[in-house]
């Protein structure tokens, strides 16, 4: 019996988020089913990021206790053989005893992908949020950088979150061709934090909200005027960091 | 009444190719329906490339005769408002009298996208062909380059094609991270030519077929041993060239 660490990629479109819920498809549900089918052992997996309904992952990390005597290549191949096409195990390794994908993680990186051009994109429609109006990416980046440091981010989540101070290590917004990307690395994320942040940054990019007003909203926690949360289909959990190791994850534009 | 030139992007998954057929969804069918709905004029459109079932396009060019007094921005917005989400008009312009998207075109560029890693990719599963085995991309590129020039390419199409000499201007294969790309620019393409070519190149990349044997097969037209055609979901019509103008199209990896 050891502690298994898996890296997952998934297309979140069809799932009610990572976390198991009764009677609806969840990533945790299909992964635990696949593990039970392949290993005969039904257990709970823990995940570094509890991605919401419709949110994707390139580098979600999960852990579970498992008894498996064969090689991990065999395990990965068997899991990918029974998982649905929209969830895949991309890497597996044995972790040190006591490793826990969520509690051991020291940082998470999320990226939001905006397609910023007049015409919609049939090929990217499920994986990027289409914004027609031209965006002032310089102002968006200036606002994003204001979040860096140890901050109370209550303004970027719902009213029910309790401890709302987070350590934001890096928050950036930049353009690559017709794509605008927002990426944030933090110790942990509040519920809906990235989608609220991108909603506010889009208001800034369209000139409806000033960077100063955004800074004041963050300081006071007053959400009014910050714009609606951006939809989930542009959001990706990119990678997870564990102290003493490299970040684990992937890439997308 | 003028000659309208449209550039289309589409996700081919749901369509029985570009060309109209009765009782099945085609890109031509949905485009002609959208034009009729927006303009009140039902006519036939001509396309530069007759993409097959399941093949995508980033820069398909179509033309038709149309009477439209308002601006083309209005036309594009109206068409994108009624087209299904998997087909979009990304540009529109008036062409010179006598312009015909197919007969006036002097070149087409197709790209094939191979995801070459052990694990499948949930996020790219519909838009790249997954090949697990490591590929010798140097050998694949060497074989691709053999096609450059004026060649009889009968070996890369079905038995029914009649005139099979094509002018291949550029044929390359290269790796970008976990993606292997095959791109060919030619005056025109034979039916299924790209998919047969990629099937043969994959056999070369896996070491099942030598570059010399491929060269002999092209020279003799003997298909045996060339491997099955690659599936359509990795294939993209990238851009179309017209004499005296820049290529029209997009980009994908």
Boltz contact constraints between the chains, C-beta under 6 A:
constraints:
  - contact:
      token1: [A, 9]
      token2: [B, 122]
      max_distance: 6.0
  - contact:
      token1: [A, 10]
      token2: [B, 122]
      max_distance: 6.0
  - contact:
      token1: [A, 11]
      token2: [B, 122]
      max_distance: 6.0
  - contact:
      token1: [A, 11]
      token2: [B, 123]
      max_distance: 6.0
  - contact:
      token1: [A, 80]
      token2: [B, 120]
      max_distance: 6.0
  - contact:
      token1: [A, 85]
      token2: [B, 125]
      max_distance: 6.0
  - contact:
      token1: [A, 86]
      token2: [B, 122]
      max_distance: 6.0
  - contact:
      token1: [A, 87]
      token2: [B, 122]
      max_distance: 6.0
  - contact:
      token1: [A, 88]
      token2: [B, 119]
      max_distance: 6.0
  - contact:
      token1: [A, 88]
      token2: [B, 120]
      max_distance: 6.0
  - contact:
      token1: [A, 88]
      token2: [B, 122]
      max_distance: 6.0
  - contact:
      token1: [A, 90]
      token2: [B, 119]
      max_distance: 6.0
  - contact:
      token1: [A, 119]
      token2: [B, 88]
      max_distance: 6.0
  - contact:
      token1: [A, 119]
      token2: [B, 90]
      max_distance: 6.0
  - contact:
      token1: [A, 120]
      token2: [B, 80]
      max_distance: 6.0
  - contact:
      token1: [A, 120]
      token2: [B, 88]
      max_distance: 6.0
  - contact:
      token1: [A, 122]
      token2: [B, 9]
      max_distance: 6.0
  - contact:
      token1: [A, 122]
      token2: [B, 10]
      max_distance: 6.0
  - contact:
      token1: [A, 122]
      token2: [B, 11]
      max_distance: 6.0
  - contact:
      token1: [A, 122]
      token2: [B, 86]
      max_distance: 6.0
  - contact:
      token1: [A, 122]
      token2: [B, 87]
      max_distance: 6.0
  - contact:
      token1: [A, 122]
      token2: [B, 88]
      max_distance: 6.0
  - contact:
      token1: [A, 123]
      token2: [B, 11]
      max_distance: 6.0
  - contact:
      token1: [A, 125]
      token2: [B, 85]
      max_distance: 6.0
